[in-house]
Amino acid sequence: ASALTATPADSRPSPGILRLFDALATVPAILLNRRMDVLAHTPLLAVLCGPPVVGCNMVRQIFLDPKTRDVYPDWDEVAAETVATLRGSMGTFLDDPRLVELVGELSLKSPDFNRLWARHDVRLRSAGTKRMVSPMVGEVTLDWETLSVESAPGQFLVVYSARPGTPAEERLFGMDI
């Protein structure tokens, strides 16, 4: 069964991507669009950081949901990276009304977002390391890689992995979901 339950009308994953998600069931992975709306995620991602709701916006969640500060011990770093990545993903889509609305909303509701947005930092999606605290497995440090979905411009897949022999590998990837 697919990890996808529903999608925004303008951001539908292709059948091939959905089959890929079925194959990725044993790793934490999330499919996002350029606005960082959640299009799909694997069950292990929900174990890791709580179930993101398909259709919710990860930027909004990071800045407006106080629980994310518990999930990400390095919240300041995650927040700065998120804003720089959002700015980098805008590219030629500056007139996207949903993106303009998102930036406006967060600029008004989150002083942290407003401060980071004003820095004009730009980051392209690539790779990195992130520490997370999961209620089910405790603190883990995972590497992540971003893959562009060439068949659906503006969609990207973030896949997390643990380095061999680390506590994260033992605790997270040894789970039976």
KERO-733299 format. One line per 3 residues: number of its first residue (from 1); for each residue x negated, y negated, z negated of N, C-alpha, C. Coordinates in steps of 0.05 Angstrom, whole numbers, padded with zeros to 5 digits. Example, Ala and Ser with C-alpha at 12.3 -4.5 7.8 and 13.67 -1.06 7.14 Angstrom:
<nodes>
1) -00264:00114:-00156:-00246:00090:-00156:-00264:00066:-00156; -00257:00045:-00142:-00273:00021:-00143:-00258:-00001:-00157
</nodes>
This chain:
<nodes>
1) -00017:00024:00000:00000:00000:00000:-00018:-00025:00000; -00008:-00045:00014:-00023:-00070:00016:-00023:-00086:-00010; -00045:-00100:-00015:-00047:-00118:-00038:-00031:-00143:-00034
4) -00021:-00148:-00011:-00006:-00172:-00004:00023:-00169:-00011; 00034:-00190:-00025:00063:-00189:-00031:00078:-00210:-00016; 00067:-00234:-00011:00080:-00255:00003:00059:-00275:00011
7) 00065:-00291:00032:00046:-00311:00040:00061:-00337:00048; 00047:-00360:00046:00059:-00384:00056:00063:-00380:00086; 00084:-00393:00097:00091:-00389:00125:00068:-00396:00144
10) 00051:-00416:00137:00030:-00424:00156:00004:-00409:00152; 00004:-00389:00135:-00022:-00376:00128:-00018:-00346:00126; -00013:-00333:00147:-00008:-00305:00146:-00032:-00289:00154
13) -00041:-00271:00137:-00064:-00253:00145:-00056:-00235:00167; -00075:-00228:00184:-00069:-00210:00206:-00067:-00182:00196; -00054:-00164:00211:-00052:-00136:00203:-00080:-00123:00198
16) -00099:-00131:00214:-00126:-00121:00211:-00138:-00129:00184; -00134:-00153:00176:-00144:-00163:00150:-00130:-00148:00128; -00104:-00143:00131:-00090:-00128:00110:-00100:-00099:00107
19) -00107:-00087:00130:-00119:-00060:00128:-00146:-00061:00115; -00161:-00082:00120:-00187:-00086:00107:-00183:-00089:00077; -00163:-00103:00068:-00157:-00106:00040:-00151:-00079:00027
22) -00136:-00062:00041:-00131:-00036:00031:-00157:-00020:00026; -00176:-00024:00045:-00202:-00010:00042:-00219:-00022:00020; -00214:-00047:00013:-00230:-00061:-00007:-00218:-00058:-00035
25) -00200:-00040:-00039:-00185:-00037:-00064:-00203:-00033:-00088; -00228:-00023:-00084:-00245:-00017:-00107:-00265:-00040:-00114; -00261:-00063:-00101:-00278:-00087:-00107:-00259:-00111:-00111
28) -00269:-00130:-00127:-00253:-00155:-00130:-00257:-00171:-00104; -00235:-00179:-00091:-00235:-00195:-00067:-00210:-00212:-00065; -00213:-00235:-00052:-00190:-00253:-00049:-00192:-00266:-00022
31) -00169:-00269:-00009:-00167:-00282:00017:-00154:-00309:00012; -00168:-00330:00021:-00159:-00358:00018:-00158:-00372:00044; -00143:-00394:00045:-00144:-00411:00069:-00160:-00436:00062
34) -00163:-00455:00080:-00180:-00478:00076:-00172:-00495:00053; -00146:-00494:00045:-00136:-00509:00021:-00140:-00493:-00004; -00150:-00469:-00001:-00155:-00450:-00023:-00129:-00439:-00035
37) -00108:-00436:-00017:-00084:-00423:-00025:-00090:-00393:-00024; -00080:-00378:-00043:-00084:-00349:-00045:-00066:-00336:-00024; -00078:-00321:-00006:-00062:-00306:00014:-00060:-00277:00008
40) -00080:-00266:-00006:-00080:-00238:-00014:-00103:-00234:-00034; -00101:-00213:-00050:-00123:-00206:-00068:-00121:-00176:-00074; -00143:-00165:-00082:-00144:-00137:-00090:-00136:-00134:-00119
43) -00127:-00110:-00127:-00120:-00106:-00155:-00143:-00111:-00174; -00167:-00105:-00166:-00190:-00109:-00184:-00195:-00139:-00189; -00188:-00156:-00170:-00191:-00185:-00176:-00172:-00193:-00198
46) -00148:-00182:-00198:-00128:-00188:-00219:-00138:-00178:-00246; -00152:-00156:-00247:-00163:-00146:-00272:-00185:-00165:-00281; -00200:-00175:-00263:-00223:-00192:-00269:-00214:-00219:-00281
49) -00196:-00233:-00268:-00190:-00260:-00278:-00160:-00266:-00280; -00144:-00245:-00283:-00115:-00249:-00285:-00104:-00249:-00257; -00079:-00242:-00255:-00068:-00240:-00228:-00063:-00267:-00215
52) -00079:-00276:-00196:-00071:-00300:-00182:-00046:-00295:-00166; -00028:-00313:-00165:-00003:-00310:-00151:-00008:-00316:-00122; 00000:-00297:-00105:-00002:-00302:-00076:00015:-00327:-00070
55) 00002:-00346:-00057:00015:-00372:-00051:00006:-00394:-00070; -00006:-00387:-00093:-00015:-00408:-00111:-00041:-00420:-00100; -00049:-00443:-00110:-00072:-00457:-00101:-00094:-00455:-00122
58) -00117:-00444:-00115:-00139:-00440:-00134:-00151:-00466:-00144; -00151:-00487:-00128:-00162:-00513:-00137:-00143:-00524:-00159; -00117:-00523:-00153:-00098:-00532:-00173:-00100:-00516:-00199
61) -00103:-00490:-00196:-00105:-00473:-00219:-00130:-00480:-00236; -00153:-00484:-00223:-00177:-00490:-00237:-00175:-00516:-00253; -00162:-00536:-00241:-00162:-00562:-00254:-00137:-00567:-00271
64) -00115:-00553:-00267:-00091:-00558:-00282:-00083:-00536:-00302; -00096:-00513:-00300:-00089:-00491:-00319:-00112:-00489:-00339; -00107:-00497:-00364:-00129:-00497:-00384:-00141:-00469:-00389
67) -00126:-00448:-00382:-00136:-00420:-00387:-00161:-00414:-00369; -00164:-00429:-00347:-00187:-00423:-00330:-00213:-00429:-00343; -00213:-00447:-00363:-00237:-00453:-00378:-00246:-00429:-00394
70) -00227:-00412:-00402:-00234:-00387:-00416:-00245:-00366:-00397; -00235:-00366:-00372:-00243:-00346:-00352:-00272:-00352:-00342; -00278:-00378:-00339:-00304:-00386:-00328:-00320:-00400:-00349
73) -00339:-00386:-00363:-00356:-00399:-00383:-00371:-00423:-00372; -00377:-00422:-00346:-00391:-00444:-00333:-00371:-00461:-00317; -00349:-00468:-00331:-00327:-00482:-00317:-00337:-00507:-00303
76) -00354:-00523:-00315:-00363:-00548:-00302:-00376:-00542:-00275; -00392:-00521:-00274:-00405:-00513:-00249:-00385:-00503:-00229; -00366:-00486:-00238:-00345:-00475:-00220:-00328:-00498:-00209
79) -00321:-00517:-00226:-00304:-00540:-00218:-00319:-00556:-00196; -00344:-00563:-00201:-00360:-00579:-00182:-00362:-00564:-00155; -00368:-00538:-00156:-00370:-00522:-00132:-00344:-00521:-00117
82) -00322:-00519:-00131:-00295:-00517:-00119:-00288:-00543:-00104; -00293:-00566:-00117:-00288:-00591:-00104:-00305:-00595:-00079; -00331:-00589:-00082:-00349:-00592:-00059:-00342:-00573:-00036
85) -00332:-00550:-00043:-00324:-00531:-00022:-00298:-00540:-00009; -00279:-00550:-00025:-00255:-00561:-00013:-00261:-00584:00006; -00279:-00602:-00002:-00286:-00624:00015:-00300:-00613:00040
88) -00317:-00593:00037:-00330:-00581:00060:-00311:-00567:00079; -00290:-00557:00069:-00271:-00542:00086:-00252:-00560:00101; -00251:-00586:00093:-00233:-00605:00106:-00240:-00609:00135
91) -00266:-00612:00141:-00275:-00615:00168:-00258:-00635:00184; -00246:-00626:00205:-00229:-00643:00222:-00200:-00642:00214; -00194:-00631:00190:-00166:-00628:00182:-00158:-00649:00161
94) -00170:-00672:00163:-00165:-00694:00143:-00135:-00702:00142; -00121:-00697:00164:-00093:-00706:00165:-00073:-00683:00157; -00084:-00661:00147:-00067:-00639:00138:-00050:-00649:00115
97) -00023:-00652:00118:-00007:-00663:00096:-00009:-00648:00070; -00011:-00622:00071:-00012:-00606:00046:-00039:-00611:00032; -00060:-00614:00048:-00086:-00620:00036:-00087:-00648:00024
100) -00076:-00668:00038:-00074:-00695:00028:-00057:-00695:00002; -00035:-00681:00002:-00018:-00679:-00022:-00033:-00667:-00045; -00048:-00645:-00040:-00063:-00632:-00061:-00084:-00651:-00073
103) -00100:-00664:-00056:-00120:-00682:-00066:-00107:-00705:-00082; -00085:-00716:-00072:-00072:-00737:-00086:-00061:-00728:-00113; -00049:-00705:-00114:-00038:-00695:-00139:-00060:-00690:-00160
106) -00082:-00677:-00151:-00103:-00672:-00170:-00118:-00697:-00178; -00120:-00716:-00161:-00133:-00742:-00168:-00118:-00756:-00190; -00091:-00753:-00189:-00075:-00766:-00210:-00073:-00750:-00236
109) -00073:-00724:-00234:-00068:-00707:-00257:-00094:-00697:-00271; -00117:-00698:-00258:-00141:-00687:-00270:-00164:-00707:-00268; -00172:-00719:-00290:-00195:-00737:-00290:-00220:-00722:-00280
112) -00223:-00696:-00287:-00246:-00681:-00278:-00247:-00679:-00248; -00224:-00672:-00236:-00223:-00671:-00206:-00229:-00698:-00194; -00217:-00719:-00205:-00221:-00745:-00194:-00250:-00753:-00194
115) -00264:-00748:-00217:-00292:-00754:-00220:-00309:-00739:-00199; -00303:-00713:-00196:-00319:-00696:-00177:-00313:-00704:-00148; -00287:-00710:-00142:-00280:-00717:-00115:-00294:-00743:-00107
118) -00297:-00761:-00126:-00310:-00787:-00120:-00340:-00784:-00114; -00352:-00762:-00122:-00380:-00757:-00116:-00386:-00751:-00087; -00366:-00743:-00072:-00368:-00737:-00044:-00387:-00714:-00038
121) -00391:-00696:-00057:-00408:-00672:-00052:-00394:-00654:-00032; -00409:-00643:-00014:-00399:-00624:00007:-00414:-00598:00005; -00400:-00576:00005:-00413:-00550:00004:-00398:-00531:00023
124) -00412:-00517:00039:-00399:-00497:00056:-00398:-00471:00041; -00377:-00457:00046:-00373:-00431:00033:-00396:-00412:00041; -00408:-00400:00021:-00430:-00382:00028:-00432:-00359:00008
127) -00448:-00362:-00012:-00453:-00341:-00032:-00462:-00353:-00058; -00462:-00337:-00079:-00471:-00347:-00105:-00467:-00326:-00126; -00470:-00335:-00151:-00466:-00318:-00174:-00446:-00332:-00193
130) -00429:-00317:-00205:-00409:-00329:-00222:-00405:-00312:-00247; -00404:-00325:-00270:-00398:-00311:-00295:-00368:-00314:-00301; -00355:-00292:-00308:-00326:-00292:-00314:-00322:-00276:-00340
133) -00301:-00284:-00354:-00293:-00269:-00378:-00266:-00257:-00372; -00265:-00231:-00371:-00240:-00217:-00366:-00229:-00206:-00392; -00203:-00209:-00397:-00191:-00198:-00421:-00194:-00167:-00422
136) -00197:-00155:-00399:-00198:-00125:-00398:-00226:-00114:-00399; -00246:-00129:-00389:-00273:-00118:-00388:-00294:-00136:-00401; -00286:-00159:-00412:-00305:-00177:-00425:-00320:-00194:-00405
139) -00343:-00204:-00413:-00359:-00222:-00395:-00374:-00206:-00375; -00373:-00215:-00350:-00388:-00202:-00328:-00400:-00224:-00311; -00423:-00218:-00299:-00436:-00235:-00280:-00435:-00221:-00253
142) -00424:-00234:-00233:-00421:-00221:-00207:-00432:-00239:-00186; -00442:-00227:-00165:-00450:-00241:-00141:-00425:-00243:-00123; -00423:-00264:-00107:-00401:-00266:-00088:-00412:-00274:-00060
145) -00398:-00265:-00041:-00404:-00271:-00012:-00378:-00281:00000; -00380:-00301:00017:-00357:-00311:00032:-00359:-00303:00061; -00338:-00292:00071:-00336:-00283:00099:-00314:-00298:00113
148) -00320:-00311:00135:-00300:-00325:00151:-00284:-00304:00167; -00258:-00309:00169:-00241:-00291:00185:-00239:-00304:00213; -00255:-00295:00231:-00257:-00307:00258:-00231:-00306:00273
151) -00215:-00285:00268:-00189:-00283:00282:-00168:-00302:00271; -00174:-00314:00248:-00155:-00333:00235:-00171:-00357:00225; -00178:-00376:00242:-00194:-00399:00233:-00182:-00412:00208
154) -00199:-00418:00189:-00190:-00430:00164:-00185:-00410:00142; -00185:-00384:00148:-00182:-00364:00128:-00210:-00353:00121; -00214:-00347:00096:-00239:-00335:00088:-00235:-00315:00065
157) -00252:-00295:00065:-00251:-00274:00046:-00275:-00277:00027; -00269:-00276:00001:-00290:-00277:-00019:-00291:-00250:-00033; -00314:-00237:-00031:-00318:-00210:-00042:-00339:-00211:-00064
160) -00332:-00200:-00087:-00350:-00200:-00110:-00364:-00172:-00113; -00389:-00173:-00122:-00403:-00148:-00127:-00421:-00151:-00151; -00427:-00128:-00163:-00445:-00128:-00187:-00472:-00116:-00178
163) -00492:-00127:-00190:-00519:-00116:-00185:-00521:-00088:-00198; -00534:-00070:-00184:-00536:-00042:-00195:-00549:-00042:-00223; -00537:-00025:-00240:-00548:-00021:-00267:-00541:-00043:-00287
166) -00524:-00063:-00279:-00517:-00084:-00298:-00492:-00076:-00313; -00487:-00088:-00336:-00462:-00083:-00351:-00437:-00088:-00334; -00438:-00108:-00316:-00415:-00113:-00299:-00409:-00089:-00282
169) -00429:-00077:-00271:-00425:-00053:-00253:-00412:-00031:-00269; -00422:-00026:-00293:-00412:-00004:-00310:-00383:-00010:-00319; -00378:-00034:-00328:-00352:-00040:-00339:-00330:-00044:-00318
172) -00337:-00059:-00297:-00317:-00067:-00278:-00313:-00046:-00256; -00335:-00036:-00245:-00332:-00018:-00222:-00329:00011:-00230; -00330:00016:-00256:-00325:00043:-00265:-00296:00047:-00272
175) -00280:00026:-00270:-00251:00027:-00277:-00235:00043:-00257; -00215:00055:-00266:-00196:00069:-00249:-00170:00053:-00248; -00165:00040:-00225:-00142:00023:-00224:-00119:00036:-00210
</nodes>
